[in-house]
Amino acid sequence: MYLSLNVNVYEWLQTVREVVDRLDQYRGECDDSLAKHLRRLTWLESNPAAVITLTGIPIDAIRFKGLLVTDDLVPMQFFSGSQISPRDVVAFNHLADALK
C-alpha cells in the first residue's frame, strides 16, 4: 500500500483565530495546501507506472488513499462542501481505522 499523506500538527496553535487561519489553507482553492495535496494524489493515481518505477512495488500491491492527517480532530471534518471527503480528514490516533 502506498499512502499520500498530508500531516498537520495543530498543537502549537494557541487561539481559535490561529486554527481558523490554518484551516483556511485547506479549502482546495488555487495553490493552497489542500489543492497541492489533491494535485499530488491525482498525479499518483494517473501515473502508476512512475510510482512502480520509483517504489518497486507491483501495481496490484498499491492502493492509493489520500488522507489529510491531523494531530487531533479539527472542524474541517464536519465542513460540508469541501473538495476532500470528511472521511479523508483523519486524526492521527484514528489513522489505523482509516486505513482498513
ABEGO torsion letter per residue (X at the ends): XBBBBBBBBAAABABAAAAAAAAAAAAGBEABAAAAAAAAAAAAAABAAAAAAAAGBBAAABBBBBBBBBABBBAAAABBGBABBAAABBBAAAAAAAAX
